[in-house]
Amino acid sequence: MGLAILLLGLALLLGGHTFVTFRAERAALVTRLGEGTYKTLFALVSLVGLVLIVWGFAQYRATGWVNVWYPPVWTRHVTVALIWPAFILLVASYSRGRIYARLKHPFLAGVKLWALAHLISNGDLGSIILFGSLLAWSVYDRISLKRRSDPGAPNIPLGGARNDVIAIVAGTLLYLAFGFLHPYIIGAPAFSR
């Protein structure tokens, strides 16, 4: 049951985000619904997808765990190390400085790094489905961005090194906070095992 809910959540969240890459279809839908209605529906579908992913993964962890392979213990340390820059990249997409200018899409780079890090240390079916799907989507979305002819998001001016410092400090604080809250939110420790 948990895997079915997880898959439904992934279909809603990633399906909606994949639809955005079909620019002509998205533009037609925005024209038909209006921008406000489109954005509201998009946010609602994304939120429902996210809730179903969290709920489905929790159900799967509690009742339907299926091991596919058994990662060595040291892979957990690799995951912990890779998650830190992933959080910095996520923040750098909003605190636009040199990191943003260099990577162009640090959010997607952060998602790819985060998903890959979790795939390294989790060998169960649910984790492979969850993190593999997020990794595949982020790779697809990055490729689609290279092929877009429209500007997409509004042009936000870039800052300099100050914004990078903000991204590093805020990303590190989020990394530490989420790491310590991981056992309570996810049900598994992040920093020790």
BAFI-3210 file (N, C-alpha, C; in Angstrom, 3 decimals, decimal comma, padded with zeros to 6 digits):
// residues 193
n [1|2|3|4|5|6|7|8|9|10|11|12|13|14|15|16|17|18|19|20|21|22|23|24|25|26|27|28|29|30|31|32|33|34|35|36|37|38|39|40|41|42|43|44|45|46|47|48|49|50|51|52|53|54|55|56|57|58|59|60|61|62|63|64|65|66|67|68|69|70|71|72|73|74|75|76|77|78|79|80|81|82|83|84|85|86|87|88|89|90|91|92|93|94|95|96|97|98|99|100|101|102|103|104|105|106|107|108|109|110|111|112|113|114|115|116|117|118|119|120|121|122|123|124|125|126|127|128|129|130|131|132|133|134|135|136|137|138|139|140|141|142|143|144|145|146|147|148|149|150|151|152|153|154|155|156|157|158|159|160|161|162|163|164|165|166|167|168|169|170|171|172|173|174|175|176|177|178|179|180|181|182|183|184|185|186|187|188|189|190|191|192|193]
n.u [000,825|001,930|003,934|002,359|001,017|003,229|004,158|001,964|002,102|004,626|004,026|002,180|003,654|006,124|005,087|003,559|005,632|007,121|005,361|005,571|007,812|006,966|006,511|004,760|002,313|001,953|001,751|-000,623|-002,445|-002,212|-003,231|-005,860|-006,819|-006,027|-003,436|-003,256|-005,071|-003,897|-001,381|-002,235|-003,526|-001,299|000,385|-001,236|-001,503|001,187|001,653|-000,152|000,999|003,519|002,759|001,583|003,858|005,476|003,756|003,269|005,886|006,467|004,523|005,410|007,968|007,160|005,637|006,199|008,875|011,449|014,390|016,829|019,523|022,463|023,971|027,367|028,431|030,058|029,092|027,152|028,517|029,509|027,153|026,269|028,321|027,946|025,442|025,699|026,936|024,795|022,635|023,688|023,742|020,989|020,128|021,648|020,298|018,401|019,726|021,294|024,372|027,804|027,966|025,474|025,636|027,681|026,724|024,174|021,732|021,480|019,648|018,600|021,010|021,556|019,373|019,952|022,416|021,610|019,724|021,324|023,204|021,581|020,835|023,233|023,580|021,266|019,627|017,107|013,914|011,887|013,389|015,067|013,189|012,071|014,343|015,661|013,739|013,567|016,179|016,270|014,253|015,394|017,673|016,462|014,981|017,010|018,222|016,059|015,893|018,117|017,279|015,168|013,425|012,151|012,278|011,546|011,667|011,463|014,000|016,325|018,421|021,924|023,909|027,030|029,950|029,024|026,401|027,026|028,310|026,140|024,590|026,230|026,437|023,695|022,882|024,502|023,524|020,866|021,423|022,589|020,433|018,398|019,697|019,864|017,161|016,300|015,917|013,437|011,732|012,032|012,544|014,897|018,295|020,546|023,183|024,437|024,794]
n.v [-001,204|001,259|001,720|002,108|004,487|006,165|006,071|007,267|009,833|010,633|010,613|012,726|014,972|014,992|014,660|016,995|018,885|018,068|018,561|021,315|021,632|021,308|023,697|024,989|023,698|024,266|027,082|027,293|026,196|028,011|030,264|029,400|028,878|031,059|032,909|033,062|031,051|028,815|028,751|028,360|025,834|024,316|024,578|023,345|020,686|019,954|020,152|018,210|015,971|015,955|015,529|012,982|011,534|011,688|010,479|007,976|006,931|006,770|004,868|002,692|002,291|001,462|-000,846|-002,312|-002,849|-003,557|-005,044|-004,525|-004,391|-004,386|-001,776|-000,947|000,046|002,341|003,904|005,538|007,632|008,880|009,788|011,628|013,502|014,413|015,592|018,032|020,018|019,856|021,094|023,680|024,337|024,305|026,546|028,477|028,840|030,674|032,712|034,450|034,394|034,097|031,327|030,627|031,901|030,445|027,771|028,018|026,621|025,910|024,771|022,451|021,069|020,689|019,029|016,786|015,990|015,492|013,401|011,427|011,021|009,826|007,495|006,134|005,171|003,803|000,858|-000,169|-000,931|001,105|003,438|003,422|003,770|006,290|008,129|007,578|008,352|011,113|011,867|011,158|012,874|015,414|015,390|015,159|017,583|019,498|019,074|019,765|022,487|023,480|023,362|025,085|027,742|029,946|032,532|031,598|031,684|034,889|037,400|037,638|039,772|039,139|038,723|039,234|037,880|038,113|037,077|034,420|033,760|034,008|031,893|029,710|029,845|029,821|027,463|025,598|025,842|024,967|022,355|021,262|021,599|020,062|017,622|017,001|016,905|014,869|012,149|012,472|013,453|011,767|009,287|007,945|008,078|010,708|011,630|009,727|006,210]
n.w [000,000|000,822|-001,120|-003,388|-002,758|-002,546|-005,227|-006,540|-005,424|-006,412|-009,133|-009,297|-008,270|-009,773|-012,312|-012,692|-012,561|-014,720|-016,792|-017,024|-018,581|-021,147|-023,017|-024,883|-024,467|-021,774|-021,897|-023,365|-021,556|-019,425|-020,702|-021,131|-018,491|-017,003|-015,407|-012,574|-011,657|-012,856|-011,528|-008,909|-009,090|-009,905|-007,673|-005,756|-006,754|-006,634|-003,863|-002,848|-004,077|-002,794|-000,099|-000,360|-001,143|001,177|003,066|001,838|001,728|004,436|005,209|003,700|004,854|007,373|006,947|004,572|003,816|001,513|000,802|-001,667|-002,231|-000,145|001,087|001,917|005,234|005,261|003,214|004,212|005,398|003,140|002,022|003,999|003,754|001,099|001,169|002,421|000,550|-001,223|000,094|000,245|-002,467|-003,023|-001,538|-002,821|-005,173|-004,588|-003,293|-005,165|-006,458|-007,287|-007,356|-008,352|-010,882|-012,037|-012,110|-013,181|-012,760|-009,843|-008,071|-009,294|-009,550|-006,857|-006,111|-007,702|-006,577|-003,926|-004,296|-005,542|-003,505|-001,556|-002,892|-002,915|-000,314|000,399|-000,022|-000,380|-001,909|-001,919|-001,415|-003,637|-005,676|-004,921|-004,682|-007,055|-008,932|-008,423|-009,069|-011,801|-012,783|-012,229|-013,841|-016,370|-016,357|-016,289|-018,770|-020,396|-019,863|-021,161|-023,739|-024,059|-025,620|-024,698|-022,135|-019,619|-016,179|-014,471|-014,973|-012,539|-010,802|-010,382|-007,464|-005,756|-004,236|-001,622|-001,654|-002,122|000,274|001,990|000,939|001,563|004,396|005,201|003,903|005,232|007,855|007,455|006,618|008,975|010,765|009,501|009,495|012,228|012,826|011,222|012,260|013,518|011,597|009,342|010,417|010,601|011,650|010,669|011,093|012,676|013,226]
ca.u [000,000|002,800|004,583|001,354|000,816|004,471|004,156|000,957|002,671|005,677|003,375|001,598|004,686|007,040|004,282|003,275|006,869|007,528|004,447|006,091|008,841|006,260|006,219|003,581|001,132|001,817|001,256|-002,032|-003,217|-002,227|-004,171|-007,221|-007,223|-005,564|-002,181|-003,502|-005,686|-002,875|-000,387|-002,899|-003,668|000,044|000,839|-002,075|-001,101|002,525|001,520|-000,773|002,026|004,519|002,140|001,457|005,201|005,885|002,871|003,523|007,208|006,336|003,780|006,319|008,996|006,547|004,950|006,505|010,295|011,996|015,803|017,298|020,939|022,893|025,134|028,309|028,205|030,793|028,353|026,377|029,391|029,550|025,873|026,290|029,245|027,391|024,225|026,073|026,920|023,469|021,860|024,251|023,271|019,564|020,016|022,276|019,349|017,622|020,703|021,986|025,707|028,708|027,595|024,345|026,107|028,527|025,946|022,945|020,566|021,988|018,589|018,599|022,268|021,372|018,460|020,694|023,399|020,858|019,146|022,432|023,755|020,688|020,903|024,484|023,529|019,983|019,449|015,748|013,112|011,229|014,401|015,508|012,111|011,961|015,517|015,918|012,783|013,967|017,407|015,907|013,534|016,284|018,506|015,579|014,630|018,203|018,351|014,981|016,217|019,095|016,606|014,070|013,622|011,568|013,123|011,151|011,509|011,896|015,416|016,626|019,821|022,888|024,773|028,414|030,445|028,174|025,309|027,600|028,508|024,790|024,202|027,044|026,051|022,303|022,860|025,103|022,571|019,765|021,994|022,701|019,084|017,708|020,404|019,471|015,722|016,077|015,286|012,063|010,950|012,148|012,547|016,230|019,301|021,362|024,583|025,033|024,032]
ca.v [000,000|002,416|001,978|002,645|005,894|006,839|006,207|008,262|011,127|010,952|010,916|014,067|015,992|015,035|014,843|018,426|019,597|017,701|019,266|022,672|021,621|021,375|025,119|025,381|023,165|025,043|028,405|027,146|025,976|029,296|031,124|028,893|028,966|032,284|032,620|032,827|029,733|027,815|028,671|027,777|024,399|023,732|024,496|022,362|019,355|019,712|019,926|016,890|014,996|015,906|014,879|011,549|010,943|011,541|009,496|006,671|006,440|006,381|003,594|001,681|002,013|000,795|-002,122|-003,059|-002,696|-004,583|-004,806|-004,923|-004,621|-003,968|-000,895|-000,981|001,071|003,562|004,738|006,533|008,796|009,551|010,489|012,787|014,489|014,976|016,362|019,397|020,914|019,857|022,151|024,967|024,578|024,651|027,927|029,325|029,133|031,829|033,748|034,350|034,980|033,457|029,909|030,600|032,265|029,352|026,548|028,417|025,991|025,197|023,982|021,120|020,418|020,257|017,876|015,642|015,560|014,953|012,108|010,495|010,697|008,866|006,219|005,473|004,510|003,152|-000,212|-000,723|-000,635|002,402|004,489|003,402|004,397|007,700|008,934|007,374|009,186|012,514|012,043|011,123|014,102|016,579|015,296|015,510|019,002|020,280|018,948|020,540|023,906|023,819|023,385|026,049|028,957|031,057|032,878|030,893|032,516|036,277|037,648|038,165|040,184|038,365|039,415|038,781|036,936|038,211|036,119|033,081|033,565|033,758|030,534|028,738|029,869|029,358|026,057|024,822|025,820|024,068|021,001|020,828|021,498|018,907|016,424|016,680|016,605|013,721|010,998|012,775|013,683|010,619|008,040|007,333|009,095|011,159|011,823|008,567|004,977]
ca.w [000,000|000,918|-002,408|-004,320|-002,397|-002,935|-006,682|-006,889|-005,061|-007,383|-010,414|-009,215|-008,106|-010,907|-013,524|-012,808|-012,858|-016,079|-017,698|-017,206|-019,630|-022,423|-022,938|-025,673|-023,773|-020,547|-022,284|-023,756|-020,328|-018,715|-021,430|-020,920|-017,085|-016,360|-014,699|-011,143|-011,488|-013,206|-010,452|-007,740|-009,345|-009,926|-006,280|-005,067|-007,220|-006,086|-002,426|-002,663|-004,441|-001,730|001,067|-000,669|-001,118|002,583|003,689|001,231|002,140|005,855|005,228|003,160|005,869|008,520|006,672|003,355|003,487|000,631|000,500|-002,988|-001,999|001,182|000,948|003,036|006,251|004,934|002,258|004,975|005,571|001,836|001,904|004,895|003,170|-000,135|001,441|002,799|-000,615|-001,848|000,756|-000,171|-003,832|-002,966|-001,079|-003,830|-006,239|-004,140|-002,963|-006,450|-006,528|-008,249|-007,467|-009,285|-012,217|-012,557|-012,351|-013,851|-012,122|-008,670|-007,428|-009,917|-009,168|-005,471|-006,096|-008,253|-005,588|-002,799|-004,691|-005,743|-002,189|-000,892|-003,615|-002,549|000,998|000,651|-000,989|-000,362|-003,095|-001,800|-001,578|-005,035|-006,456|-004,562|-005,036|-008,479|-009,668|-008,279|-009,846|-013,223|-013,109|-012,220|-015,051|-017,482|-016,314|-016,668|-020,227|-021,015|-019,726|-022,200|-025,044|-024,067|-026,396|-023,955|-020,992|-018,401|-014,985|-014,648|-014,783|-011,207|-010,845|-009,613|-006,514|-005,823|-003,236|-000,427|-001,810|-001,957|001,718|002,516|000,538|002,310|005,817|005,337|003,508|006,317|008,974|007,072|006,629|010,370|011,339|008,943|009,949|013,605|012,835|010,335|012,926|013,898|010,379|008,427|011,180|010,540|011,966|009,547|011,454|013,364|013,037]
c.u [000,865|003,473|003,609|001,105|002,035|004,503|003,138|001,477|003,754|005,076|002,795|002,687|005,568|006,298|003,967|004,508|007,414|006,645|004,952|007,116|008,233|005,689|004,968|002,300|000,873|001,229|-000,219|-002,912|-003,303|-003,219|-005,614|-007,692|-006,988|-004,355|-002,391|-004,085|-004,679|-001,888|-000,981|-003,048|-002,315|000,556|000,060|-001,689|000,273|002,460|000,907|000,235|003,057|003,981|002,010|002,816|005,628|005,053|003,152|004,855|007,181|005,597|004,668|007,365|008,418|006,054|005,471|007,948|010,789|013,454|016,135|018,784|021,301|024,148|026,067|028,067|028,887|030,038|027,505|027,197|029,501|028,273|025,855|027,187|028,652|026,152|024,556|026,137|025,568|022,598|022,375|023,768|021,795|019,378|020,581|021,327|018,471|018,506|021,691|023,292|026,530|028,406|026,469|024,803|026,906|027,678|024,674|021,686|021,019|020,923|018,572|019,882|022,178|020,463|019,177|021,681|022,723|020,317|020,241|023,032|022,891|020,674|022,155|024,331|022,212|019,722|018,065|014,943|012,471|012,199|014,884|014,459|012,063|013,143|015,910|015,004|013,176|015,250|017,093|015,189|014,478|017,235|017,677|015,305|015,813|018,418|017,286|015,267|017,208|018,425|015,470|014,422|013,047|012,410|012,764|010,934|011,975|013,382|015,630|018,097|020,700|023,623|026,185|028,734|029,603|027,024|025,801|027,832|027,161|024,358|024,958|026,614|024,633|022,183|023,427|024,161|021,387|020,218|022,062|021,328|018,372|018,372|019,993|017,982|015,370|015,447|013,811|011,165|010,879|012,099|013,879|017,257|020,116|022,846|025,218|024,178|024,717]
c.v [001,261|002,763|002,565|004,129|006,714|007,089|007,241|009,668|011,569|011,327|012,331|015,140|016,108|015,189|016,312|019,223|019,246|018,410|020,678|022,728|021,624|022,790|025,536|024,922|023,936|026,417|028,347|026,970|027,264|030,250|030,703|029,112|030,340|031,961|032,310|031,452|028,629|027,638|028,044|026,267|023,683|023,545|023,427|020,936|018,995|019,390|018,563|015,792|014,840|015,213|013,375|010,847|010,686|010,451|008,099|006,097|006,008|005,055|002,448|001,300|001,200|-000,610|-002,927|-003,012|-003,860|-004,223|-005,342|-005,231|-004,017|-003,100|-001,038|000,198|002,389|004,464|005,794|007,807|009,591|010,368|011,750|013,885|015,159|015,850|017,808|020,327|020,934|020,949|023,535|025,322|024,958|026,103|028,883|029,640|030,332|033,004|033,779|035,135|034,271|031,971|029,763|030,873|031,126|028,139|026,796|027,849|025,194|024,383|022,563|020,368|019,903|019,045|016,625|015,097|014,903|013,557|011,059|010,065|009,672|007,513|005,424|004,652|003,821|002,108|-000,818|-000,202|000,750|003,553|004,566|004,066|005,898|008,508|008,760|008,227|010,654|012,811|012,086|012,408|015,297|016,568|015,702|017,015|019,875|020,231|019,797|022,038|024,354|023,993|024,393|027,270|030,174|031,339|032,137|031,858|033,947|036,433|038,315|038,542|039,338|039,273|038,878|037,780|036,957|037,201|034,682|032,765|033,267|032,330|029,489|028,679|029,317|027,879|025,155|024,727|024,908|022,611|020,460|020,642|020,257|017,603|016,011|016,337|015,356|012,526|011,223|012,939|012,422|009,294|007,310|008,408|009,465|011,156|010,645|007,342|003,854]
c.w [000,000|-000,399|-003,425|-004,039|-002,796|-004,444|-007,157|-006,588|-006,032|-008,733|-010,407|-009,171|-009,346|-012,239|-013,759|-013,178|-014,249|-017,102|-018,005|-018,334|-021,032|-022,540|-023,704|-024,973|-022,481|-020,861|-022,658|-022,517|-019,506|-019,376|-021,146|-019,475|-016,474|-015,504|-013,224|-010,872|-011,789|-012,059|-009,194|-007,905|-009,322|-008,497|-005,514|-005,464|-006,656|-004,601|-002,132|-003,002|-003,350|-000,487|000,830|-000,669|000,317|003,264|003,142|001,659|003,601|005,985|004,757|004,200|007,029|008,196|005,495|002,898|002,644|000,323|-000,883|-002,925|-000,644|001,068|002,144|003,991|005,879|003,955|002,968|005,188|004,263|001,653|002,749|004,316|001,929|000,098|001,791|001,586|-001,334|-001,236|000,356|-001,577|-003,858|-002,556|-002,130|-004,983|-005,877|-003,729|-004,125|-006,472|-007,581|-008,418|-008,482|-010,713|-012,846|-012,957|-013,157|-013,191|-010,898|-007,945|-007,984|-009,599|-007,741|-005,355|-006,618|-007,226|-004,389|-003,116|-004,864|-004,415|-001,471|-001,594|-003,230|-001,278|001,324|-000,429|-001,007|-001,545|-003,041|-001,999|-003,017|-005,931|-006,197|-005,083|-006,500|-009,338|-009,610|-009,060|-011,341|-013,629|-013,186|-013,412|-016,274|-017,514|-016,707|-018,183|-020,919|-020,930|-020,791|-023,563|-025,130|-024,894|-025,671|-022,711|-019,713|-017,259|-015,252|-014,341|-013,427|-011,200|-009,933|-008,641|-006,668|-004,744|-001,957|-000,501|-001,688|-000,483|002,381|002,187|001,346|003,771|005,996|004,957|004,581|007,508|008,682|007,107|008,057|011,005|010,830|009,382|011,349|013,711|012,012|011,049|013,257|012,681|009,530|009,181|011,149|010,849|010,735|009,898|012,170|013,120|013,763]
res [m|g|l|a|i|l|l|l|g|l|a|l|l|l|g|g|h|t|f|v|t|f|r|a|e|r|a|a|l|v|t|r|l|g|e|g|t|y|k|t|l|f|a|l|v|s|l|v|g|l|v|l|i|v|w|g|f|a|q|y|r|a|t|g|w|v|n|v|w|y|p|p|v|w|t|r|h|v|t|v|a|l|i|w|p|a|f|i|l|l|v|a|s|y|s|r|g|r|i|y|a|r|l|k|h|p|f|l|a|g|v|k|l|w|a|l|a|h|l|i|s|n|g|d|l|g|s|i|i|l|f|g|s|l|l|a|w|s|v|y|d|r|i|s|l|k|r|r|s|d|p|g|a|p|n|i|p|l|g|g|a|r|n|d|v|i|a|i|v|a|g|t|l|l|y|l|a|f|g|f|l|h|p|y|i|i|g|a|p|a|f|s|r]
***
